[in-house]
Amino acid sequence: MKAEIVKDVFNPLLKRREINFRLIFDGAQPSRDETKRVLSATFDLDPDLLIIERMRAEFGKREATGYAKVYETKDALLTTERKHILRRNNQITEEKEV
């Protein structure tokens, strides 16, 4: 699997980097966790501060494009991101009420 950054912008107001990336893969589209591992290793990012917002692959192509955010601190991540995005990225766990 190979990753490349298409666009990288720093947002000082929200204390984060906003990254558009392209992922080239073999086989099935990788999961968010696999993508997070590849982006972290390739671009030397902290996986605990990395959020994969969205990923899309076109039918028949072995390529996906996506949008990720890298926060400066865990506190900035938890106060800025929406809860369903945090759940998707395994940053928080949902407790079910009985």
OpenMM code with the backbone's topology and positions (N, CA, C; nanometers):
from openmm import Vec3, app, unit

residues = "MET LYS ALA GLU ILE VAL LYS ASP VAL PHE ASN PRO LEU LEU LYS ARG ARG GLU ILE ASN PHE ARG LEU ILE PHE ASP GLY ALA GLN PRO SER ARG ASP GLU THR LYS ARG VAL LEU SER ALA THR PHE ASP LEU ASP PRO ASP LEU LEU ILE ILE GLU ARG MET ARG ALA GLU PHE GLY LYS ARG GLU ALA THR GLY TYR ALA LYS VAL TYR GLU THR LYS ASP ALA LEU LEU THR THR GLU ARG LYS HIS ILE LEU ARG ARG ASN ASN GLN ILE THR GLU GLU LYS GLU VAL".split()
positions = [
    Vec3(0.0855, -0.1173, 0.0000),
    Vec3(0.0000, 0.0000, 0.0000),
    Vec3(0.0899, 0.1234, 0.0000),
    Vec3(0.0516, 0.2222, -0.0794),
    Vec3(0.1300, 0.3436, -0.0926),
    Vec3(0.0394, 0.4641, -0.0682),
    Vec3(0.0909, 0.5635, 0.0013),
    Vec3(0.0132, 0.6837, 0.0315),
    Vec3(0.0890, 0.8069, -0.0151),
    Vec3(0.0134, 0.9062, -0.0599),
    Vec3(0.0745, 1.0339, -0.0955),
    Vec3(-0.0199, 1.1470, -0.0563),
    Vec3(0.0396, 1.2597, -0.0183),
    Vec3(-0.0385, 1.3766, 0.0209),
    Vec3(-0.0646, 1.4608, -0.1030),
    Vec3(-0.1910, 1.4916, -0.1263),
    Vec3(-0.2309, 1.5748, -0.2395),
    Vec3(-0.2305, 1.7216, -0.1981),
    Vec3(-0.2814, 1.7496, -0.0775),
    Vec3(-0.2903, 1.8869, -0.0272),
    Vec3(-0.2726, 1.8847, 0.1237),
    Vec3(-0.1953, 1.9790, 0.1756),
    Vec3(-0.1686, 1.9861, 0.3193),
    Vec3(-0.1794, 2.1320, 0.3633),
    Vec3(-0.2760, 2.1618, 0.4502),
    Vec3(-0.3004, 2.2987, 0.4961),
    Vec3(-0.3015, 2.2993, 0.6485),
    Vec3(-0.2370, 2.3997, 0.7092),
    Vec3(-0.2416, 2.4142, 0.8546),
    Vec3(-0.3519, 2.5127, 0.8903),
    Vec3(-0.4368, 2.4744, 0.9860),
    Vec3(-0.5460, 2.5586, 1.0333),
    Vec3(-0.5127, 2.6019, 1.1767),
    Vec3(-0.4564, 2.7225, 1.1955),
    Vec3(-0.4142, 2.7643, 1.3294),
    Vec3(-0.5301, 2.7866, 1.4265),
    Vec3(-0.6467, 2.8228, 1.3750),
    Vec3(-0.7616, 2.8477, 1.4614),
    Vec3(-0.8050, 2.7195, 1.5331),
    Vec3(-0.8053, 2.6077, 1.4620),
    Vec3(-0.8469, 2.4799, 1.5205),
    Vec3(-0.7288, 2.3928, 1.5618),
    Vec3(-0.6081, 2.4442, 1.5471),
    Vec3(-0.4850, 2.3752, 1.5887),
    Vec3(-0.4735, 2.2371, 1.5244),
    Vec3(-0.4830, 2.2346, 1.3895),
    Vec3(-0.4739, 2.1071, 1.3196),
    Vec3(-0.4222, 2.1261, 1.1772),
    Vec3(-0.3703, 2.0155, 1.1224),
    Vec3(-0.3358, 2.0082, 0.9807),
    Vec3(-0.4502, 1.9374, 0.9098),
    Vec3(-0.4875, 1.9864, 0.7937),
    Vec3(-0.5934, 1.9250, 0.7142),
    Vec3(-0.5283, 1.8688, 0.5886),
    Vec3(-0.5401, 1.7377, 0.5701),
    Vec3(-0.4664, 1.6674, 0.4656),
    Vec3(-0.5631, 1.5971, 0.3710),
    Vec3(-0.5463, 1.6207, 0.2420),
    Vec3(-0.6124, 1.5405, 0.1391),
    Vec3(-0.5082, 1.4408, 0.0912),
    Vec3(-0.5430, 1.3139, 0.0892),
    Vec3(-0.4454, 1.2111, 0.0534),
    Vec3(-0.5009, 1.1172, -0.0517),
    Vec3(-0.4077, 1.0465, -0.1164),
    Vec3(-0.4425, 0.9427, -0.2134),
    Vec3(-0.3744, 0.8144, -0.1676),
    Vec3(-0.4482, 0.7060, -0.1716),
    Vec3(-0.4007, 0.5760, -0.1256),
    Vec3(-0.4090, 0.4783, -0.2419),
    Vec3(-0.2985, 0.4116, -0.2726),
    Vec3(-0.2959, 0.3111, -0.3784),
    Vec3(-0.2775, 0.1763, -0.3104),
    Vec3(-0.3669, 0.0819, -0.3393),
    Vec3(-0.3680, -0.0451, -0.2666),
    Vec3(-0.3960, -0.1611, -0.3604),
    Vec3(-0.3694, -0.2819, -0.3132),
    Vec3(-0.4034, -0.4052, -0.3846),
    Vec3(-0.5136, -0.4748, -0.3073),
    Vec3(-0.6083, -0.5335, -0.3763),
    Vec3(-0.7156, -0.6058, -0.3087),
    Vec3(-0.8267, -0.5125, -0.2648),
    Vec3(-0.8840, -0.5438, -0.1489),
    Vec3(-0.9970, -0.4665, -0.0961),
    Vec3(-0.9505, -0.3315, -0.0419),
    Vec3(-1.0460, -0.2376, -0.0357),
    Vec3(-1.0146, -0.1061, 0.0202),
    Vec3(-0.9762, -0.1221, 0.1665),
    Vec3(-0.8670, -0.0601, 0.2103),
    Vec3(-0.8239, -0.0736, 0.3494),
    Vec3(-0.9205, -0.0059, 0.4466),
    Vec3(-0.9224, -0.0556, 0.5693),
    Vec3(-1.0070, 0.0019, 0.6737),
    Vec3(-0.9463, 0.1330, 0.7231),
    Vec3(-1.0200, 0.2026, 0.8078),
    Vec3(-0.9684, 0.3271, 0.8658),
    Vec3(-0.8433, 0.3012, 0.9492),
    Vec3(-0.8427, 0.1915, 1.0249),
    Vec3(-0.7263, 0.1603, 1.1081),
    Vec3(-0.6028, 0.1319, 1.0233),
    Vec3(-0.6187, 0.0558, 0.9159),
    Vec3(-0.5060, 0.0281, 0.8268),
    Vec3(-0.4565, 0.1564, 0.7608),
    Vec3(-0.5491, 0.2401, 0.7173),
    Vec3(-0.5129, 0.3669, 0.6545),
    Vec3(-0.4406, 0.4564, 0.7535),
    Vec3(-0.4892, 0.4595, 0.8766),
    Vec3(-0.4253, 0.5398, 0.9810),
    Vec3(-0.2821, 0.4922, 1.0060),
    Vec3(-0.2625, 0.3594, 1.0088),
    Vec3(-0.1283, 0.3028, 1.0277),
    Vec3(-0.0345, 0.3424, 0.9137),
    Vec3(-0.0832, 0.3332, 0.7906),
    Vec3(0.0001, 0.3664, 0.6744),
    Vec3(0.0350, 0.5148, 0.6724),
    Vec3(-0.0633, 0.6014, 0.6955),
    Vec3(-0.0366, 0.7456, 0.6975),
    Vec3(0.0593, 0.7824, 0.8098),
    Vec3(0.0423, 0.7223, 0.9265),
    Vec3(0.1293, 0.7508, 1.0407),
    Vec3(0.2727, 0.7103, 1.0113),
    Vec3(0.2907, 0.5926, 0.9540),
    Vec3(0.4255, 0.5427, 0.9260),
    Vec3(0.4913, 0.6198, 0.8115),
    Vec3(0.4159, 0.6487, 0.7077),
    Vec3(0.4723, 0.7134, 0.5893),
    Vec3(0.5101, 0.8588, 0.6155),
    Vec3(0.4271, 0.9317, 0.6870),
    Vec3(0.4483, 1.0750, 0.7045),
    Vec3(0.4859, 1.1137, 0.8469),
    Vec3(0.5207, 1.0163, 0.9300),
    Vec3(0.5657, 1.0385, 1.0677),
    Vec3(0.4638, 1.1212, 1.1473),
    Vec3(0.3405, 1.0711, 1.1524),
    Vec3(0.2319, 1.1362, 1.2261),
    Vec3(0.1975, 1.0538, 1.3494),
    Vec3(0.1463, 1.1202, 1.4528),
    Vec3(0.1025, 1.0507, 1.5734),
    Vec3(-0.0358, 0.9901, 1.5479),
    Vec3(-0.0505, 0.8568, 1.5538),
    Vec3(-0.1807, 0.7956, 1.5245),
    Vec3(-0.2901, 0.8331, 1.6242),
    Vec3(-0.2537, 0.8729, 1.7462),
    Vec3(-0.3540, 0.9128, 1.8448),
    Vec3(-0.4141, 1.0502, 1.8139),
    Vec3(-0.3456, 1.1292, 1.7328),
    Vec3(-0.3926, 1.2632, 1.6988),
    Vec3(-0.4427, 1.2722, 1.5551),
    Vec3(-0.4505, 1.1580, 1.4873),
    Vec3(-0.4913, 1.1520, 1.3470),
    Vec3(-0.6360, 1.1054, 1.3356),
    Vec3(-0.7162, 1.1795, 1.2615),
    Vec3(-0.8567, 1.1458, 1.2375),
    Vec3(-0.8774, 1.1313, 1.0872),
    Vec3(-0.9312, 1.0172, 1.0455),
    Vec3(-0.9689, 0.9973, 0.9056),
    Vec3(-1.1149, 1.0409, 0.8935),
    Vec3(-1.1379, 1.1526, 0.8285),
    Vec3(-1.2743, 1.2057, 0.8143),
    Vec3(-1.3539, 1.1244, 0.7121),
    Vec3(-1.2951, 1.1056, 0.5942),
    Vec3(-1.3650, 1.0273, 0.4914),
    Vec3(-1.2645, 0.9659, 0.3941),
    Vec3(-1.3084, 0.8562, 0.3314),
    Vec3(-1.2309, 0.7880, 0.2278),
    Vec3(-1.3282, 0.7406, 0.1211),
    Vec3(-1.2899, 0.7559, -0.0042),
    Vec3(-1.3759, 0.7115, -0.1144),
    Vec3(-1.2914, 0.6429, -0.2198),
    Vec3(-1.3425, 0.5331, -0.2697),
    Vec3(-1.2774, 0.4619, -0.3789),
    Vec3(-1.3770, 0.4480, -0.4933),
    Vec3(-1.3290, 0.4662, -0.6147),
    Vec3(-1.4147, 0.4471, -0.7311),
    Vec3(-1.4174, 0.2996, -0.7665),
    Vec3(-1.5278, 0.2554, -0.8202),
    Vec3(-1.5446, 0.1150, -0.8548),
    Vec3(-1.4415, 0.0738, -0.9596),
    Vec3(-1.3728, -0.0357, -0.9327),
    Vec3(-1.2772, -0.0905, -1.0274),
    Vec3(-1.1374, -0.0337, -1.0177),
    Vec3(-1.1186, 0.0734, -0.9448),
    Vec3(-0.9855, 0.1320, -0.9288),
    Vec3(-0.9235, 0.0818, -0.7994),
    Vec3(-0.7953, 0.0724, -0.7976),
    Vec3(-0.7233, 0.0341, -0.6755),
    Vec3(-0.6633, 0.1588, -0.6123),
    Vec3(-0.7466, 0.2586, -0.6026),
    Vec3(-0.7038, 0.3875, -0.5513),
    Vec3(-0.8186, 0.4499, -0.4730),
    Vec3(-0.7860, 0.5109, -0.3617),
    Vec3(-0.8860, 0.5801, -0.2808),
    Vec3(-0.8337, 0.7194, -0.2488),
    Vec3(-0.9242, 0.8144, -0.2380),
    Vec3(-0.8879, 0.9479, -0.1937),
    Vec3(-0.9559, 0.9717, -0.0598),
    Vec3(-0.8956, 1.0559, 0.0207),
    Vec3(-0.9529, 1.0793, 0.1523),
    Vec3(-0.9130, 1.2132, 0.2105),
    Vec3(-0.9718, 1.2410, 0.3260),
    Vec3(-0.9488, 1.3653, 0.3982),
    Vec3(-0.9201, 1.3296, 0.5432),
    Vec3(-0.8075, 1.3773, 0.5941),
    Vec3(-0.7675, 1.3476, 0.7316),
    Vec3(-0.7298, 1.4772, 0.8029),
    Vec3(-0.7356, 1.4712, 0.9361),
    Vec3(-0.6974, 1.5855, 1.0192),
    Vec3(-0.5972, 1.5376, 1.1231),
    Vec3(-0.4929, 1.6173, 1.1447),
    Vec3(-0.3924, 1.5856, 1.2459),
    Vec3(-0.3907, 1.7009, 1.3450),
    Vec3(-0.4291, 1.6729, 1.4682),
    Vec3(-0.4379, 1.7763, 1.5717),
    Vec3(-0.3060, 1.7899, 1.6463),
    Vec3(-0.2842, 1.9088, 1.7048),
    Vec3(-0.1633, 1.9330, 1.7831),
    Vec3(-0.1710, 1.8651, 1.9194),
    Vec3(-0.2907, 1.8638, 1.9806),
    Vec3(-0.3071, 1.8041, 2.1133),
    Vec3(-0.4320, 1.7173, 2.1173),
    Vec3(-0.4341, 1.6253, 2.2114),
    Vec3(-0.5506, 1.5384, 2.2301),
    Vec3(-0.6720, 1.6208, 2.2746),
    Vec3(-0.6478, 1.7227, 2.3565),
    Vec3(-0.7561, 1.8090, 2.4041),
    Vec3(-0.8226, 1.8828, 2.2873),
    Vec3(-0.7427, 1.9346, 2.1952),
    Vec3(-0.7980, 2.0028, 2.0774),
    Vec3(-0.8801, 1.9058, 1.9937),
    Vec3(-0.8351, 1.7831, 1.9820),
    Vec3(-0.9072, 1.6805, 1.9062),
    Vec3(-1.0428, 1.6517, 1.9694),
    Vec3(-1.0451, 1.6294, 2.0998),
    Vec3(-1.1691, 1.5917, 2.1679),
    Vec3(-1.2707, 1.7054, 2.1742),
    Vec3(-1.2250, 1.8299, 2.1807),
    Vec3(-1.3191, 1.9416, 2.1884),
    Vec3(-1.3709, 1.9843, 2.0512),
    Vec3(-1.2962, 1.9581, 1.9452),
    Vec3(-1.3346, 2.0039, 1.8117),
    Vec3(-1.4150, 1.9016, 1.7332),
    Vec3(-1.3749, 1.7768, 1.7378),
    Vec3(-1.4367, 1.6737, 1.6529),
    Vec3(-1.5747, 1.6329, 1.7021),
    Vec3(-1.6601, 1.5963, 1.6063),
    Vec3(-1.7938, 1.5476, 1.6376),
    Vec3(-1.7853, 1.4049, 1.6917),
    Vec3(-1.8791, 1.3687, 1.7762),
    Vec3(-1.8741, 1.2396, 1.8458),
    Vec3(-1.8792, 1.1202, 1.7514),
    Vec3(-1.9596, 1.1263, 1.6455),
    Vec3(-1.9681, 1.0106, 1.5563),
    Vec3(-1.8375, 0.9896, 1.4787),
    Vec3(-1.7645, 1.0962, 1.4519),
    Vec3(-1.6344, 1.0835, 1.3857),
    Vec3(-1.5334, 1.0240, 1.4832),
    Vec3(-1.5401, 1.0643, 1.6102),
    Vec3(-1.4512, 1.0062, 1.7113),
    Vec3(-1.4781, 0.8571, 1.7281),
    Vec3(-1.6051, 0.8166, 1.7252),
    Vec3(-1.6392, 0.6739, 1.7362),
    Vec3(-1.5875, 0.5956, 1.6162),
    Vec3(-1.6019, 0.6505, 1.4979),
    Vec3(-1.5536, 0.5834, 1.3769),
    Vec3(-1.4029, 0.5608, 1.3803),
    Vec3(-1.3311, 0.6524, 1.4441),
    Vec3(-1.1859, 0.6442, 1.4493),
    Vec3(-1.1351, 0.5810, 1.5783),
    Vec3(-1.2240, 0.5207, 1.6550),
    Vec3(-1.1895, 0.4516, 1.7801),
    Vec3(-1.1197, 0.5427, 1.8810),
    Vec3(-1.1586, 0.6693, 1.8854),
    Vec3(-1.1039, 0.7617, 1.9839),
    Vec3(-1.1848, 0.7586, 2.1132),
    Vec3(-1.3149, 0.7288, 2.1033),
    Vec3(-1.3995, 0.7123, 2.2213),
    Vec3(-1.4834, 0.5867, 2.2007),
    Vec3(-1.5305, 0.5309, 2.3100),
    Vec3(-1.6187, 0.4147, 2.3005),
    Vec3(-1.7570, 0.4557, 2.3476),
    Vec3(-1.8562, 0.3996, 2.2842),
    Vec3(-1.9946, 0.4316, 2.3186),
    Vec3(-2.0449, 0.3315, 2.4209),
    Vec3(-2.0981, 0.3830, 2.5303),
    Vec3(-2.1551, 0.2963, 2.6332),
    Vec3(-2.3046, 0.2864, 2.6102),
    Vec3(-2.3556, 0.1653, 2.6034),
    Vec3(-2.4988, 0.1451, 2.5817),
    Vec3(-2.5713, 0.1442, 2.7151),
    Vec3(-2.6845, 0.2153, 2.7189),
    Vec3(-2.7654, 0.2178, 2.8402),
    Vec3(-2.8690, 0.1073, 2.8331),
    Vec3(-2.8959, 0.0446, 2.9474),
    Vec3(-2.9932, -0.0655, 2.9513),
    Vec3(-3.1229, -0.0172, 3.0098),
] * unit.nanometer
topology = app.Topology()
chain = topology.addChain("A")
for resn in residues:
    res = topology.addResidue(resn, chain)
    for name in ("N", "CA", "C"):
        topology.addAtom(name, app.Element.getBySymbol(name[0]), res)
